[in-house]
Amino acid sequence: MTTASAPLPVDFWFDPVCPWTWLTSRWMLEVRATRPIGITWHVMSLAVLNETRLDQLPENIRDLMDQAWAPVRVLTAAQTAFGSEALEPLYTALGTRYHLEQQPKTRATIEAALREVGLPLHLADAGDSHAYDEALRQSHREGIDHVGSEVGSPIIAVPGPQAPSGKVAFFGPVVTPAPKGEDAARLWDGTLAVASTPGFYEIKRGRSVGPLFD
């Protein structure tokens, strides 16, 4: 329940290499400016989600999954060392480079993002290590447990006393470009109304355009 002094808590699971997730996350920042919500960010991993079905994926997606391990490991290392508050600025720094500037998903890009947000560069070492994989998988699993394995990134969850888990959770929304201002707020209100309906599962239509970042 939310009150004037207690914003609605929103949990947001993301994989930073996903362009659609980036758009949804920027929409959520717009929602936060127009509705009383508080966002807690969580790392999930498309590489983990797809690791048992890599042979079914196109080559370009398999390559992306290979590149997807390092950033989520580094984000998890940053969260472990500095708390969840480190995730939003680091995600923004990484996502700006990956999606707006089309920079490569390399260690140099990760180091530049760490430098921008004032985090130690040695966190980039986690990208080539399994040291944080258990924590990463746990965070990923917590998101997936809300919605099932047939979805991807992002996952959003809000309190829902009527739900067995106490959370109403959903994948998406997938939208481009990211709505702003009252358009963002209206989409949020509608998404909550739909997702909170008992027995509701899916609205979907074919995509006619790719991600638009303007």
Buried (B, 14 or more C-beta within 10 A) or exposed (E): EBEEEEBBBBBBBBBBBBBBBBBBBBBBBBBBEBBEBEBBBBBBBBBBBBEEEEEEEEEEBEEBBEBBBBBBBBBBBBBBBBEEEBBBBBBBBBBBBBBEEEBEBEBEBBBBBBEBBEBEEEBBBBBEEEBBBEBBBEBBEBBBEBBEEEBBBBBBBBBBEEBEEEBBBBBBBBBBEBBBEEBBBEBBEEBBEEBBEEEEEEEEEEEEEEBEBE
